[in-house]
Amino acid sequence: MRNGAGIRAGVSLLLVMGACTSGQATGSASAAGSPSPTREPAATVPDTALCEAIHHVACYRPAQMQTAYDLTSLHRRLLDGTGITIAIVVSFGSPTIEADLHRFDSDFGLRDPTLTIIHPAGPIPAFTPSETRMGWARETSLDVEWAHAFAPGANILLVETPVAETLGVRGFPEIVKSERYVIEHHLADVISQSFGAPEDTFPNPEAIMRLRGVYGEAAAAGVTVLAGTGDAGASGDATPHSYYQHRTVFWPASDPLVTAVGGTDVHLDLSGVRTSPDTVMNQSEDHLFASGGGTSRIFPRPSYQDGVQAEVGTARGIPDIALSAGGEDDAVLVYSSYAGERSEYYIDGGTSAATPEFAGIVAIADQVAGHDLGQLNPLLYALAAHNGPGLVDVTLGTNTAAWRTHGKQHKVIGWAAGPGYDLASGLGTVDAADLVQELAG
């Protein structure tokens, strides 16, 4: 989840399809500052069989994920987010996103959406193939392509900011300014945020309180806000090159006005049918890569979590929900062609994938309801209390953080998934066809 000097709640696995070489993304625990591996262009659009043959990793196409999350029946009825706009907020964006999305759509039989790019916080510096800029361009490709794959009819509003979001406050003022512009001008129905910083990296709680007002404005305007919980498991980034030795959680995912999206590993056959139950995303050992989760040190337990007090205690607990985030065993296909990378498909993952995926499902629910659903958490926890079929429990795995630096093994004990709500998988994952109907009421 490192992006050079910046921190994102996602991209941590990047493998090339065209050659038998692999390497961690610039966002990973050990790759900050390391050279990229040699990459050769893919001769064909990869599929799961090719990915497994070359890299022993299952890569998933849009059709497989649509089947896995029971989206196909919705799409057939034109319940695909039509008329709804998903805002994807990223630092810098990608200079080739329009062409890359078109290629992604052409290869997978999707129609191009209306893609609008804005930068309310100021002009974007000219692209250079630096580690930071390439990391955010890769993030942009992942977010845009997979929000679109889940809600092919939704409009995409790409909100680019001119300053990299990093540990602590830096970059967030520009993000807040941009999101406020989106809300005040009624430009989007759902906001997807695949970034964050550990609460511990802010100088004090007041620093977060000065930034979070925009989420109150979103709630008042009926806009749903999502954020990834990060890929450091129960830990978090202390510096661009080290992790905390204690539990922490990421903001803005920890904000009670935000729906926190954690990650799962999904296990699918070539048609998208599950071959085994979902598990908490955790590939940690040498390199830390696990779904974020835990309790906030800043925010008290919101009333919608009173029913899960036994798990969260007196604090806000995250995640709220969890979707496919990939890992060493599975990931999603992403196309990108910006300078510094070969024009080809990569496989990628993290809660940066799970968050735009869930944004697509929320967009469809908005379409079915005929209005924006706004702050989602009270409704999600109410559905869980009534055992609605749209929420599917995840009972396997943990988000314990484990990593190795300079030959020394580190571990921060996290939480285990189990029946009902837990701090590893939240309320569980989803069956979109059922959840959309339940959310729409």
C-alpha positions in Angstrom: 0.0 0.0 0.0 3.0 2.3 -0.3 3.1 4.7 -3.2 6.6 5.9 -3.1 6.3 8.7 -0.5 2.6 8.4 -0.5 0.2 6.0 1.1 -2.8 4.4 -0.6 -5.3 1.9 0.8 -4.6 -0.5 -2.0 -2.3 -1.4 -4.8 0.2 -3.9 -3.4 0.5 -6.6 -6.0 1.5 -6.1 -9.6 2.5 -9.0 -11.8 3.1 -8.9 -15.6 1.3 -11.3 -17.9 3.8 -11.5 -20.7 6.8 -13.0 -19.1 7.8 -15.2 -16.2 8.9 -12.3 -14.1 7.1 -10.7 -11.2 7.5 -7.9 -8.8 5.8 -6.0 -6.0 4.0 -2.8 -7.0 5.5 0.5 -5.9 2.9 0.4 -3.2 4.2 -2.7 -1.5 5.9 -3.1 1.8 9.4 -3.7 0.4 9.4 -2.2 -3.0 9.5 1.6 -2.2 12.6 2.8 -4.0 13.3 -0.5 -5.7 13.5 -0.9 -9.5 10.6 -2.3 -11.5 11.0 -5.8 -12.9 11.5 -6.3 -16.7 8.1 -6.5 -18.3 7.1 -7.8 -21.8 3.8 -7.0 -23.5 1.1 -9.6 -23.1 0.5 -11.4 -26.4 -3.2 -11.8 -25.6 -5.8 -10.7 -23.1 -4.9 -12.9 -20.1 -7.4 -15.2 -18.5 -7.4 -17.2 -15.3 -5.7 -20.2 -16.9 -2.9 -18.2 -18.4 -2.3 -16.3 -15.1 -2.1 -19.5 -13.1 0.1 -21.2 -15.7 2.6 -18.3 -15.7 2.5 -17.0 -12.1 0.3 -19.4 -10.1 -2.1 -16.6 -9.5 -5.7 -16.6 -10.5 -6.6 -13.4 -12.3 -10.2 -12.5 -12.8 -12.0 -10.9 -15.7 -15.1 -8.7 -15.3 -17.5 -11.5 -16.3 -16.2 -13.8 -13.6 -16.5 -11.1 -10.9 -20.0 -10.2 -12.1 -21.0 -13.8 -11.7 -19.3 -14.1 -8.4 -21.2 -11.2 -6.9 -24.6 -12.0 -8.6 -24.5 -8.9 -10.7 -25.3 -10.6 -14.0 -29.0 -10.9 -13.4 -29.1 -7.2 -12.5 -27.2 -6.2 -15.6 -29.6 -8.2 -17.8 -32.4 -6.1 -16.5 -30.4 -2.9 -17.2 -29.9 -2.4 -13.5 -26.3 -1.3 -14.0 -26.0 2.1 -12.4 -27.6 4.0 -15.3 -28.2 7.6 -14.4 -25.9 7.4 -11.3 -22.4 9.0 -11.1 -19.5 7.5 -9.2 -16.8 10.0 -8.2 -13.4 8.4 -7.9 -10.9 10.6 -6.1 -7.2 10.1 -6.7 -4.0 12.1 -6.5 -2.8 13.1 -10.0 -4.8 10.6 -12.0 -3.5 8.9 -15.2 -2.6 10.6 -18.4 -3.9 7.6 -20.4 -7.0 6.7 -18.5 -9.5 7.4 -21.3 -7.6 5.3 -23.8 -7.0 2.6 -21.2 -10.6 2.3 -20.2 -11.7 2.1 -23.8 -9.2 -0.8 -24.4 -10.5 -2.5 -21.2 -14.1 -2.1 -22.4 -13.3 -3.3 -25.9 -11.5 -6.4 -24.7 -14.2 -7.4 -22.2 -17.4 -6.5 -24.2 -18.3 -3.5 -22.0 -19.6 -0.2 -23.4 -17.7 2.9 -22.7 -19.2 5.0 -19.9 -19.4 8.8 -19.7 -16.0 9.6 -18.2 -15.5 13.1 -17.0 -12.2 14.4 -15.5 -12.0 17.4 -13.2 -9.4 18.9 -10.9 -11.1 21.4 -8.6 -8.0 21.8 -6.3 -5.8 23.1 -9.2 -4.1 21.9 -12.3 -2.3 18.6 -12.4 1.5 18.8 -12.8 2.8 17.3 -16.1 3.2 13.6 -15.9 6.6 12.1 -15.4 7.3 8.4 -15.0 8.3 8.7 -11.4 7.5 6.0 -8.8 4.9 8.2 -7.2 3.2 9.3 -10.4 3.2 5.8 -11.8 1.8 4.4 -8.6 -1.1 6.9 -8.7 -1.7 6.3 -12.4 -1.9 2.6 -11.7 -4.3 3.3 -8.9 -6.5 5.4 -11.3 -6.7 2.5 -13.8 -7.7 0.0 -11.1 -10.4 2.3 -9.6 -12.0 3.4 -12.8 -12.0 0.1 -14.6 -13.4 -1.9 -11.7 -16.1 0.6 -10.6 -17.1 0.4 -14.3 -17.0 -3.4 -14.4 -19.4 -3.6 -11.5 -21.7 -0.8 -12.7 -21.3 -0.6 -16.5 -24.1 1.9 -16.9 -22.9 4.4 -14.3 -21.1 7.7 -15.2 -17.6 8.0 -13.9 -16.3 11.3 -12.5 -12.6 11.2 -12.1 -11.6 13.8 -9.5 -7.8 14.4 -9.7 -5.9 16.4 -7.1 -2.5 18.0 -7.6 -0.7 16.9 -4.4 0.0 13.3 -3.4 -1.8 12.1 -0.3 0.8 10.9 2.1 1.1 10.0 5.8 -0.7 12.4 8.0 -2.3 15.6 6.7 -0.4 16.2 3.5 -2.6 15.9 0.4 -5.9 15.8 2.3 -6.7 19.5 2.1 -6.7 19.2 -1.7 -8.8 16.0 -1.4 -11.3 17.8 0.9 -11.5 20.8 -1.4 -12.2 18.6 -4.4 -14.8 16.5 -2.6 -16.6 19.6 -1.3 -16.7 20.9 -4.9 -18.3 17.6 -6.0 -20.9 17.7 -3.3 -21.8 21.4 -3.6 -22.3 21.1 -7.3 -24.2 17.9 -7.1 -21.8 16.1 -9.4 -21.9 12.6 -7.9 -24.0 10.1 -6.0 -21.2 7.9 -4.6 -17.7 8.9 -3.7 -15.0 6.1 -3.8 -11.7 6.7 -1.9 -8.9 4.2 -2.3 -6.5 6.0 0.0 -5.9 6.7 3.6 -3.4 7.2 6.4 -3.2 5.6 9.8 -4.8 7.6 12.6 -1.5 7.6 14.4 0.3 9.5 11.6 -1.8 12.6 12.2 -0.3 15.1 14.7 -3.5 15.0 16.9 -7.2 14.2 16.7 -8.0 17.8 15.9 -6.1 17.5 12.6 -8.6 14.9 11.5 -11.6 16.8 12.9 -10.6 19.8 10.8 -10.7 17.7 7.6 -13.8 15.5 8.2 -16.4 18.2 7.8 -16.8 17.3 4.2 -18.3 13.9 5.2 -21.0 15.7 7.2 -21.8 17.7 4.1 -21.9 14.5 2.0 -24.4 12.9 4.5 -26.6 16.0 4.4 -26.5 15.9 0.6 -27.4 12.2 0.5 -24.0 11.2 -1.0 -22.6 7.9 0.0 -18.9 8.0 0.9 -16.7 4.8 0.8 -13.0 4.3 1.8 -10.7 1.3 1.8 -9.4 0.1 5.1 -5.8 -0.4 3.8 -3.6 -3.4 3.3 -1.5 -3.4 6.4 -3.8 -5.7 8.4 -4.0 -4.7 12.1 -1.0 -2.5 11.7 -0.3 0.6 9.5 2.5 2.7 8.0 4.6 4.5 10.5 6.9 6.0 7.9 7.2 5.3 4.1 9.5 2.4 5.0 8.2 1.0 8.3 5.1 -0.3 10.0 3.7 0.3 13.5 4.4 -2.4 16.0 0.9 -1.9 17.5 -2.7 -1.9 16.2 -4.0 1.0 14.3 -6.6 1.8 11.7 -6.8 4.1 8.6 -8.7 7.3 8.2 -11.0 8.2 6.4 -12.2 4.6 6.6 -12.4 4.9 10.4 -14.8 7.9 10.1 -18.3 7.0 11.3 -19.8 8.9 8.3 -17.8 6.7 5.8 -18.5 3.1 4.9 -15.2 1.2 5.4 -14.5 -1.4 2.8 -12.2 -4.3 3.7 -10.8 -7.0 1.6 -11.4 -10.7 0.9 -9.8 -13.4 -1.2 -12.2 -15.0 -3.5 -11.7 -18.4 -5.1 -13.5 -18.8 -8.5 -13.5 -21.2 -11.4 -13.3 -20.0 -15.0 -17.0 -19.1 -15.1 -16.9 -17.1 -11.8 -18.5 -19.8 -9.6 -16.9 -20.0 -6.1 -14.9 -23.1 -5.5 -14.6 -22.4 -1.8 -15.8 -19.7 0.7 -14.3 -16.2 0.7 -11.6 -15.6 3.3 -10.1 -12.5 4.8 -7.5 -11.1 2.5 -4.1 -11.9 4.1 -0.9 -12.9 2.3 1.4 -11.6 5.0 4.7 -13.2 5.9 7.7 -11.6 4.2 5.7 -8.7 2.8 2.8 -7.3 4.7 -0.4 -7.5 2.6 -3.6 -8.0 4.6 -7.0 -6.3 4.9 -7.1 -3.4 7.4 -9.4 -3.5 10.4 -9.6 -2.7 14.1 -10.9 0.0 16.4 -10.5 3.7 16.2 -8.5 5.7 18.8 -10.3 8.8 17.8 -14.0 8.0 17.1 -16.3 6.5 19.6 -18.7 3.7 18.7 -21.5 5.1 16.5 -25.1 4.2 17.4 -25.4 1.9 14.3 -22.7 -0.3 15.9 -24.5 -0.7 19.2 -25.6 -4.2 18.1 -21.9 -5.2 17.7 -20.7 -3.7 20.9 -19.2 -7.0 22.0 -16.8 -6.8 19.1 -16.0 -3.1 18.9 -16.3 -2.1 22.5 -16.7 1.7 23.0 -14.9 2.6 19.7 -15.8 2.8 16.0 -14.9 -0.5 14.5 -13.9 -1.2 10.9 -14.4 -2.6 8.3 -18.2 -2.4 7.7 -18.2 -4.6 4.6 -15.6 -6.6 2.6 -15.2 -7.4 -1.1 -12.6 -9.0 -3.3 -9.1 -7.5 -2.8 -6.9 -10.2 -4.2 -3.5 -11.2 -2.9 -0.8 -13.7 -3.9 -3.5 -16.2 -4.9 -6.0 -14.0 -6.8 -6.4 -10.5 -8.2 -8.2 -8.6 -11.0 -7.0 -7.6 -14.4 -6.2 -4.0 -15.1 -5.1 -2.3 -18.3 -2.7 0.6 -18.4 -0.4 2.3 -21.0 1.1 5.4 -19.4 4.8 6.3 -19.9 7.2 4.2 -17.8 5.1 1.0 -18.1 4.5 -1.3 -21.1 1.0 -1.1 -22.6 -0.4 -4.3 -21.2 -2.6 -6.0 -18.7 -1.5 -6.3 -15.1 -3.0 -8.0 -12.1 -3.7 -5.9 -9.1 -5.6 -5.9 -5.8 -5.9 -4.6 -2.3 -8.8 -2.7 -0.7 -8.2 -0.3 -3.6 -10.0 -2.9 -5.7 -12.7 -3.7 -3.1 -13.7 0.0 -2.7 -14.6 0.9 -6.3 -16.2 -2.6 -6.7 -18.6 -1.8 -3.8 -19.1 1.7 -5.3 -20.5 0.0 -8.3 -23.0 -2.0 -6.3 -24.1 1.1 -4.4 -24.7 2.9 -7.7 -27.0 0.1 -8.8 -28.9 0.3 -5.5 -29.3 4.1 -6.0 -30.7 3.4 -9.5 -33.2 0.9 -8.2 -34.3 3.1 -5.3 -34.7 6.0 -7.6 -32.8 8.3 -5.2 -29.4 8.5 -3.5 -29.1 6.2 -0.4 -26.7 8.6 1.3 -25.0 7.4 4.5 -25.1 3.7 4.2 -23.9 2.3 7.5 -27.1 2.5 9.5 -28.9 0.6 6.8 -26.2 -2.0 6.5 -26.2 -2.8 10.2 -30.0 -2.8 10.3 -30.0 -5.4 7.5 -27.5 -7.5 9.3 -29.6 -7.4 12.4 -32.5 -8.9 10.4 -30.2 -11.5 8.7 -30.9 -10.2 5.2 -29.6 -12.5 2.4 -27.7 -9.6 0.8 -25.0 -9.8 3.4 -22.9 -13.0 3.3 -20.9 -13.9 6.4 -17.1 -14.4 6.1 -15.9 -16.7 8.8 -12.4 -17.7 7.7 -9.1 -15.9 8.1 -7.5 -13.1 10.2 -6.0 -9.7 9.6 -2.9 -10.3 11.7 0.0 -8.3 10.2 3.3 -10.1 9.6 6.3 -8.9 7.8 10.1 -9.3 7.7 12.7 -6.4 7.6 16.4 -7.0 7.6 15.9 -10.6 8.4 13.8 -9.9 11.5 10.2 -11.1 11.7 7.5 -8.7 13.0 3.9 -9.4 13.9 0.9 -7.4 15.1 -1.9 -9.8 16.2 -5.2 -8.8 14.6 -8.6 -10.2 14.7 -10.2 -13.5 13.3 -13.2 -13.7 11.2 -16.1 -15.6 12.7 -19.9 -15.8 12.7 -21.5 -12.3 12.6 -19.6 -9.0 12.7 -15.9 -9.1 13.3 -13.0 -6.7 12.9 -11.4 -8.7 10.1 -14.3 -8.8 7.6 -17.0 -6.5 9.1 -20.5 -7.6 8.3 -19.1 -9.9 5.6 -19.3 -9.8 1.9 -22.3 -9.4 -0.4 -24.7 -11.0 -2.8 -25.4 -7.9 -5.0 -28.7 -9.0 -6.4 -30.2 -9.4 -2.9 -28.4 -6.5 -1.4 -29.4 -4.0 -4.0 -33.1 -4.8 -3.4 -32.7 -4.6 0.3 -30.9 -1.3 0.2 -33.4 0.1 -2.2 -36.1 -0.8 0.3 
